[in-house]
Amino acid sequence: MKRIRNVTRFLVLAAVAAILCAPRAEATPLISVSPHFQTATQGDNVTADIVVSGLTTDAVGNVSFNLLFDSSILRGTSFVLDPDHKMGSLIDPILDLSFGFGAGGTSPLDVFFAAADDLNNAQLLALQGTGFTVATINFTAIGPGLSALNLAVVPAGGIFLSSAGDPLNPLVNTFDLGAVAVNGCVLVNPRDGGGIAAADPCPAASAVPEPATFGLLAMGLATLARRRRNKPQA
């Protein structure tokens, strides 16, 4: 079964790669990670959506992406394809050719699936509107640091969304990445210059005196004042 899926993916991706190499106008839709930034504490669950926006006359018929992340900071736990059913009926296992996460929830997450084949482009566009969530990804924060959530753009193994009306017509060649900071306090917007800087660790929290501490402090000040007042005059 896996060999059949590999052959099917190879044929589809090879055709798309050939189309991508041909000169064409820049696509307007954008695929991105939402939210772009989030913070977490080690042990927390982290959720990110992969969202397409900017659809106009073409609906999404096929989805393929690789989501790369730092496996020492995040561990993939699950993913849901087309959570709002904007690509037709519930995902048919025959149309879902995703390989999922690497062993043990490691990077990358490999996703490849198609819309219901009983709906045409106009019907799918009526469902999808100008954009929708193509997948919801769940992680567990397992280590401190800043992990990018990066959508790969290598045609033969990365990201493309193709038109429902023409499966070999890629809709997307622009993308936006995200980031998750675990046990960190400073985030750098990956869209500011296109890079991600390391997250600074949280500074040590200043101790806030408890009521009992305030009481002891008051007693100490009162004792000092009384001794000063009772001190014999020279």
N, C-alpha and C positions, 0 to 999 in steps of 0.2 A: 504493500500500500504506500509506504514511504517513497519507494522508488518511482511509483506512478505519479505521486505528488511532485517529486523532484523534476520529472520530465515535463509535466504540465507547467510548472512554474518556469522552467527554463525556456520553453517555447514562448510563453506569454511575455516574459521579461526580455527575451532576445528581440522580439518584435517591437516592444516598446522602446528598447535601447536604440534600435535602428531609427525609429521615428524621432526620438529625442535628439539624435545627432543631425537630423536634417534641419536646415534653416527655417525658422517660423517666428511669428510674432510672439512677444512675451505674454505668457498667460497672466490673467489678472487675479484668479483666486489665490488665497494664502492658506497654508496649513500651519498650525501653531500649537504650542503647548499651553494649556490654561489650568491654573494660574501660571504666569510667567515665573513668579517667585513664591516660595513658601518656606517657612521655618518649621523645624520639628525637633523633638527631643529624642534621644536614643530610645528605641523601643516603640515609638509612635507608629501608627499607620499613616501613610501618605498616599493621597489620590491625585492623579493628574488626568485631564481630558486632552485628547487630540482632536482639534477643532478645525474645520474648513470654513472659510468665509469668502465673500466676494463672488459667489456664484451668480451668473446672469442668465444666459440662454442654454447652457449645458448643465445637466445634472451629473452627479457622480455615479458612475457605473461600476468601477472597480477601485479598490483601495489597496495600496501596498506601502509599507514603511518599515524601517528598522529604527527603533528607539534605543539610543545608546545612553548608558548611565554608568556611574562608578559603583562597581559591585562590592567594594569595601565599605561603602556608605549606605547603599540601598540594596534591598533584596526584593526582587519581583515576586508577588504572591498570586495575583490573578489579573485577568483583563476581560472586559466585556466589549464585544464588537457591536457597533450600531445600537447603543443602549436605548435610543428613542425610536428605533425602527423606521428611520428615514430612508432606508434603502429597500423598502418593501416588507415582505413577511419576515418572520423570525429567521435568523441566519440558517440556511440549509447546510448541514455538515459537508455535503458534496461540494458546495461552493466555498467552503472555508478551507483554505490551503495554508493557514498559518502554522508556523513551527513553534510559536510561543517563545518563552524565555529560554535562556541557556540552562545548562544543568544546575540545579539548586537555586533557580531564580536569578541567575547571573545575566549580565548584558551580552548581546542585545536582545530586545524583544522583537521578534520577527512576525509581522502581520500581513496577511494577503487574503482578501475575500472579495466577493462580487455581490452586486445587487440582485434582487429577484428578477428572473428572466421573463416574467409574465407582465412586467411594467415597461412602458416605453419611456423615452426621454421626457416628454411633457408630463406624464404621470409622476415620474420620480421628482421632477423639478417642483411640482405642486406640493410634494411632501417635504422636500429639502429647503425650499425657499432660497434665501441668500446664503445660508450656511447651517451647519449642524455638527454635532459631536459624532465623530466616526468611531471613537473607541474611548473607554475609560480604563485607566491603568492603576493598579494598586500595588504599593510597596510597603515594606517595613524598614524603618530607619535602624540600621545595625551598627553604624559607626559614626564618629564625629567628622565633620568636614563639609565641603561644598561640592555637590555633584551636579554637573550639567545634565539636562534632559535634552539630548540632541537628536534631531531627525536627520538620518543619513540621506544623502542626495545622490549616491552612486546609482546610475540607472539600472544596472544589472542586479543590484541587490539592495536597493535603498527605497526611495520614496517616489511614488507617482500616483496621481488620481486621474483616472481616465473617464472620458465622456460616456454617458449611457447610450448616446446616439452613435458613437464611433469608439469602440473599445480601444483602438490603437491611437486615439487622440489624447495625449496627456494634457490635463487641465492645469496642473500645478507645477511651477518650477521655482516658486518662492516659498520660504519657510521661516519660521521663527522658533527659537529654542527657549528652554526654561531652565530653572535651577532650584535645587532644594538645599537649604543649609541646615545641617544637623548639629545641635549644640553650639551654634554660632550666633553672633549678634550683628554682624555687618554683612550686608548683601551688596553686590555690585550688579547693576542692571546689565544683562548680557547684550542688550540692544544698544548700549552706549559704547560704541567702538567695536561691537561684535565679539567681545571677549568676556571671560569670567575670571575675576581675581579671587584669590583665596579668601575664605571667610575668616575674619578675626575671631578668636575665641572670646566667649563672654568674660568680661572682667569679674573678679571676685566680688560677690555681693557684700555691701557694707552691712554689718550687723545692726539691726534695729533693736534698741533697748526694750526689753519687756517691762510690764508694770512693776514687777518685783525689783528689777534693776533700777528703775527710777526711784523706788522707795529707799533702797540702800544708798543711792547717791544723795538723796535729800537728807537722810540721817547723818551721813558723813559730813555734809556741809554744815548742818546744825551743830554737830559736835565741835567742829573747828571754830565756828562762830562763838560758841559758849566758852571754849578755852581761851579764845582771844579776849573775850569780855572779862573773864575772871583772872587774867594774868596780872600779877602785882605790878603796880606802877613804879618806875625807877625813881 
